[in-house]
Amino acid sequence: MTRKTYRGPLVDVSFNGTMCRHAGECVRGMPEVFDAGAGPWINPEVASTADTADRLREAVSRCPSGALAMVEHPED
Ligand code: SF4
């Protein structure tokens, strides 16, 4: 599986399912973005403020496998 990008208003999140170890750190860290039962299961739309974008960066940084990565929007 290749890396797929999920877009949000401030930041995007990319995910490579073949790297995922199903540790669940993402779901525990920010369940309003990472919901295994939803489609799409990653919804960065929720991170629409500076604070929530920071929480999302933190949740992604705890992914132990490298499956998740932040994609920062360019400054304008
Ligand atoms: S934190 Fe990373 S390895 Fe764990 S379930 Fe989420 S994407 Fe997969």
Backbone and ligand atoms as CSV (ligand in chain L), in Angstrom:
chain,resi,resn,atom,element,x,y,z
A,1,MET,N,N,0.858,-1.201,0.000
A,1,MET,CA,C,0.000,0.000,0.000
A,1,MET,C,C,0.888,1.244,0.000
A,2,THR,N,N,0.471,2.205,-0.750
A,2,THR,CA,C,1.262,3.431,-0.773
A,2,THR,C,C,0.745,4.397,0.285
A,3,ARG,N,N,1.499,5.441,0.471
A,3,ARG,CA,C,1.142,6.466,1.448
A,3,ARG,C,C,-0.011,7.300,0.903
A,4,LYS,N,N,-1.003,7.514,1.753
A,4,LYS,CA,C,-2.169,8.291,1.353
A,4,LYS,C,C,-2.243,9.548,2.220
A,5,THR,N,N,-2.656,10.646,1.618
A,5,THR,CA,C,-2.706,11.910,2.363
A,5,THR,C,C,-4.149,12.319,2.615
A,6,TYR,N,N,-4.398,12.709,3.869
A,6,TYR,CA,C,-5.721,13.173,4.294
A,6,TYR,C,C,-5.589,14.661,4.590
A,7,ARG,N,N,-6.396,15.463,3.908
A,7,ARG,CA,C,-6.186,16.908,3.973
A,7,ARG,C,C,-7.050,17.581,5.024
A,8,GLY,N,N,-6.452,18.587,5.665
A,8,GLY,CA,C,-7.169,19.415,6.616
A,8,GLY,C,C,-6.928,20.875,6.303
A,9,PRO,N,N,-7.610,21.779,7.017
A,9,PRO,CA,C,-7.499,23.204,6.715
A,9,PRO,C,C,-6.134,23.788,7.084
A,10,LEU,N,N,-5.477,23.249,8.113
A,10,LEU,CA,C,-4.186,23.800,8.553
A,10,LEU,C,C,-3.030,22.858,8.257
A,11,VAL,N,N,-3.257,21.577,8.463
A,11,VAL,CA,C,-2.214,20.571,8.230
A,11,VAL,C,C,-2.859,19.327,7.610
A,12,ASP,N,N,-2.037,18.553,6.903
A,12,ASP,CA,C,-2.484,17.271,6.361
A,12,ASP,C,C,-1.773,16.153,7.123
A,13,VAL,N,N,-2.344,14.957,7.035
A,13,VAL,CA,C,-1.730,13.782,7.659
A,13,VAL,C,C,-1.581,12.714,6.589
A,14,SER,N,N,-0.394,12.117,6.488
A,14,SER,CA,C,-0.239,11.003,5.550
A,14,SER,C,C,-0.108,9.700,6.327
A,15,PHE,N,N,-0.540,8.627,5.686
A,15,PHE,CA,C,-0.625,7.327,6.356
A,15,PHE,C,C,-0.226,6.228,5.388
A,16,ASN,N,N,0.651,5.345,5.861
A,16,ASN,CA,C,1.048,4.171,5.086
A,16,ASN,C,C,0.611,2.924,5.859
A,17,GLY,N,N,-0.440,2.297,5.389
A,17,GLY,CA,C,-1.049,1.184,6.108
A,17,GLY,C,C,-0.141,-0.020,6.275
A,18,THR,N,N,0.814,-0.215,5.373
A,18,THR,CA,C,1.694,-1.381,5.506
A,18,THR,C,C,2.670,-1.205,6.662
A,19,MET,N,N,2.884,0.045,7.114
A,19,MET,CA,C,3.798,0.302,8.231
A,19,MET,C,C,3.079,0.279,9.573
A,20,CYS,N,N,1.747,0.368,9.575
A,20,CYS,CA,C,0.987,0.503,10.818
A,20,CYS,C,C,1.126,-0.750,11.670
A,21,ARG,N,N,1.449,-0.549,12.963
A,21,ARG,CA,C,1.584,-1.663,13.906
A,21,ARG,C,C,0.340,-1.802,14.781
A,22,HIS,N,N,-0.664,-1.024,14.488
A,22,HIS,CA,C,-1.943,-1.097,15.215
A,22,HIS,C,C,-1.751,-0.919,16.719
A,23,ALA,N,N,-0.821,-0.039,17.064
A,23,ALA,CA,C,-0.555,0.245,18.478
A,23,ALA,C,C,-1.656,1.110,19.076
A,24,GLY,N,N,-2.385,1.829,18.233
A,24,GLY,CA,C,-3.524,2.608,18.708
A,24,GLY,C,C,-3.165,3.946,19.342
A,25,GLU,N,N,-1.891,4.325,19.264
A,25,GLU,CA,C,-1.491,5.604,19.872
A,25,GLU,C,C,-2.266,6.771,19.256
A,26,CYS,N,N,-2.500,6.709,17.979
A,26,CYS,CA,C,-3.196,7.809,17.296
A,26,CYS,C,C,-4.632,7.932,17.807
A,27,VAL,N,N,-5.322,6.816,17.921
A,27,VAL,CA,C,-6.727,6.821,18.353
A,27,VAL,C,C,-6.826,7.293,19.800
A,28,ARG,N,N,-5.875,6.854,20.639
A,28,ARG,CA,C,-5.874,7.308,22.033
A,28,ARG,C,C,-5.518,8.783,22.134
A,29,GLY,N,N,-4.621,9.240,21.258
A,29,GLY,CA,C,-4.141,10.617,21.342
A,29,GLY,C,C,-5.156,11.640,20.870
A,30,MET,N,N,-5.897,11.332,19.814
A,30,MET,CA,C,-6.844,12.299,19.278
A,30,MET,C,C,-7.993,11.568,18.577
A,31,PRO,N,N,-8.907,11.011,19.385
A,31,PRO,CA,C,-9.972,10.175,18.810
A,31,PRO,C,C,-10.914,10.936,17.873
A,32,GLU,N,N,-10.975,12.261,18.006
A,32,GLU,CA,C,-11.854,13.012,17.103
A,32,GLU,C,C,-11.287,13.097,15.691
A,33,VAL,N,N,-9.997,12.810,15.525
A,33,VAL,CA,C,-9.394,12.780,14.185
A,33,VAL,C,C,-9.248,11.338,13.693
A,34,PHE,N,N,-8.772,10.449,14.598
A,34,PHE,CA,C,-8.499,9.063,14.206
A,34,PHE,C,C,-9.628,8.170,14.724
A,35,ASP,N,N,-10.451,7.694,13.804
A,35,ASP,CA,C,-11.596,6.862,14.180
A,35,ASP,C,C,-11.641,5.679,13.220
A,36,ALA,N,N,-11.228,4.510,13.751
A,36,ALA,CA,C,-11.109,3.321,12.904
A,36,ALA,C,C,-12.448,2.917,12.294
A,37,GLY,N,N,-13.547,3.345,12.916
A,37,GLY,CA,C,-14.857,2.959,12.405
A,37,GLY,C,C,-15.421,3.925,11.373
A,38,ALA,N,N,-14.722,5.024,11.134
A,38,ALA,CA,C,-15.250,6.046,10.223
A,38,ALA,C,C,-14.621,5.911,8.845
A,39,GLY,N,N,-15.216,6.513,7.873
A,39,GLY,CA,C,-14.629,6.567,6.533
A,39,GLY,C,C,-14.631,8.005,6.046
A,40,PRO,N,N,-13.503,8.597,5.760
A,40,PRO,CA,C,-12.143,8.091,5.984
A,40,PRO,C,C,-11.793,8.062,7.470
A,41,TRP,N,N,-10.879,7.151,7.845
A,41,TRP,CA,C,-10.619,6.967,9.286
A,41,TRP,C,C,-9.746,8.065,9.876
A,42,ILE,N,N,-9.086,8.860,9.010
A,42,ILE,CA,C,-8.323,10.022,9.476
A,42,ILE,C,C,-9.029,11.276,8.971
A,43,ASN,N,N,-9.406,12.168,9.893
A,43,ASN,CA,C,-10.137,13.371,9.501
A,43,ASN,C,C,-9.475,14.630,10.060
A,44,PRO,N,N,-8.446,15.151,9.368
A,44,PRO,CA,C,-7.748,16.337,9.862
A,44,PRO,C,C,-8.587,17.607,9.771
A,45,GLU,N,N,-9.778,17.529,9.174
A,45,GLU,CA,C,-10.688,18.682,9.119
A,45,GLU,C,C,-10.960,19.233,10.516
A,46,VAL,N,N,-10.974,18.337,11.505
A,46,VAL,CA,C,-11.277,18.708,12.883
A,46,VAL,C,C,-10.215,19.656,13.448
A,47,ALA,N,N,-8.991,19.522,12.983
A,47,ALA,CA,C,-7.883,20.342,13.484
A,47,ALA,C,C,-7.871,21.679,12.750
A,48,SER,N,N,-8.824,22.527,13.097
A,48,SER,CA,C,-9.015,23.778,12.348
A,48,SER,C,C,-8.518,25.002,13.111
A,49,THR,N,N,-7.949,24.795,14.302
A,49,THR,CA,C,-7.366,25.910,15.054
A,49,THR,C,C,-5.905,25.588,15.346
A,50,ALA,N,N,-5.138,26.621,15.736
A,50,ALA,CA,C,-3.720,26.398,16.039
A,50,ALA,C,C,-3.571,25.354,17.154
A,51,ASP,N,N,-4.433,25.438,18.161
A,51,ASP,CA,C,-4.359,24.498,19.289
A,51,ASP,C,C,-4.623,23.059,18.859
A,52,THR,N,N,-5.687,22.866,18.094
A,52,THR,CA,C,-6.012,21.497,17.690
A,52,THR,C,C,-4.979,20.972,16.693
A,53,ALA,N,N,-4.409,21.859,15.871
A,53,ALA,CA,C,-3.349,21.418,14.955
A,53,ALA,C,C,-2.129,20.960,15.753
A,54,ASP,N,N,-1.820,21.664,16.861
A,54,ASP,CA,C,-0.700,21.246,17.715
A,54,ASP,C,C,-0.977,19.899,18.362
A,55,ARG,N,N,-2.222,19.691,18.809
A,55,ARG,CA,C,-2.572,18.392,19.395
A,55,ARG,C,C,-2.431,17.284,18.358
A,56,LEU,N,N,-2.796,17.603,17.121
A,56,LEU,CA,C,-2.671,16.607,16.055
A,56,LEU,C,C,-1.198,16.294,15.779
A,57,ARG,N,N,-0.352,17.331,15.762
A,57,ARG,CA,C,1.095,17.093,15.569
A,57,ARG,C,C,1.631,16.173,16.667
A,58,GLU,N,N,1.159,16.408,17.907
A,58,GLU,CA,C,1.632,15.594,19.025
A,58,GLU,C,C,1.163,14.144,18.874
A,59,ALA,N,N,-0.106,13.967,18.505
A,59,ALA,CA,C,-0.637,12.605,18.337
A,59,ALA,C,C,0.136,11.863,17.246
A,60,VAL,N,N,0.406,12.548,16.142
A,60,VAL,CA,C,1.138,11.913,15.034
A,60,VAL,C,C,2.570,11.575,15.472
A,61,SER,N,N,3.174,12.446,16.293
A,61,SER,CA,C,4.562,12.210,16.717
A,61,SER,C,C,4.669,10.973,17.610
A,62,ARG,N,N,3.558,10.555,18.219
A,62,ARG,CA,C,3.604,9.363,19.086
A,62,ARG,C,C,3.432,8.059,18.314
A,63,CYS,N,N,3.142,8.138,17.028
A,63,CYS,CA,C,3.023,6.912,16.219
A,63,CYS,C,C,4.370,6.188,16.227
A,64,PRO,N,N,4.421,4.951,16.737
A,64,PRO,CA,C,5.703,4.280,16.916
A,64,PRO,C,C,6.281,3.674,15.639
A,65,SER,N,N,5.478,3.567,14.595
A,65,SER,CA,C,5.917,2.824,13.414
A,65,SER,C,C,6.359,3.699,12.253
A,66,GLY,N,N,6.047,4.977,12.312
A,66,GLY,CA,C,6.310,5.837,11.157
A,66,GLY,C,C,5.200,5.777,10.125
A,67,ALA,N,N,4.120,5.060,10.435
A,67,ALA,CA,C,3.000,4.981,9.492
A,67,ALA,C,C,2.362,6.347,9.272
A,68,LEU,N,N,2.299,7.137,10.345
A,68,LEU,CA,C,1.706,8.474,10.248
A,68,LEU,C,C,2.801,9.509,10.072
A,69,ALA,N,N,2.512,10.542,9.284
A,69,ALA,CA,C,3.443,11.666,9.153
A,69,ALA,C,C,2.643,12.936,8.926
A,70,MET,N,N,3.148,14.036,9.463
A,70,MET,CA,C,2.512,15.325,9.222
A,70,MET,C,C,2.932,15.839,7.855
A,71,VAL,N,N,2.008,16.532,7.205
A,71,VAL,CA,C,2.336,17.261,5.978
A,71,VAL,C,C,1.931,18.711,6.247
A,72,GLU,N,N,2.935,19.531,6.531
A,72,GLU,CA,C,2.666,20.926,6.866
A,72,GLU,C,C,2.325,21.702,5.595
A,73,HIS,N,N,1.368,22.597,5.694
A,73,HIS,CA,C,1.054,23.463,4.557
A,73,HIS,C,C,2.144,24.528,4.432
A,74,PRO,N,N,2.464,24.929,3.222
A,74,PRO,CA,C,3.466,25.991,3.064
A,74,PRO,C,C,2.943,27.305,3.662
A,75,GLU,N,N,3.857,28.095,4.233
A,75,GLU,CA,C,3.488,29.423,4.746
A,75,GLU,C,C,3.103,30.304,3.558
A,76,ASP,N,N,2.100,31.144,3.767
A,76,ASP,CA,C,1.815,32.069,2.659
A,76,ASP,C,C,1.875,33.509,3.127
L,1,SF4,S1,S,-0.221,5.153,16.070
L,1,SF4,FE1,FE,0.710,4.592,14.113
L,1,SF4,S2,S,1.132,2.407,14.286
L,1,SF4,FE2,FE,-0.339,2.938,15.884
L,1,SF4,S3,S,-2.355,2.527,14.993
L,1,SF4,FE3,FE,-1.892,4.687,14.656
L,1,SF4,S4,S,-0.954,4.713,12.622
L,1,SF4,FE4,FE,-0.868,2.604,13.323
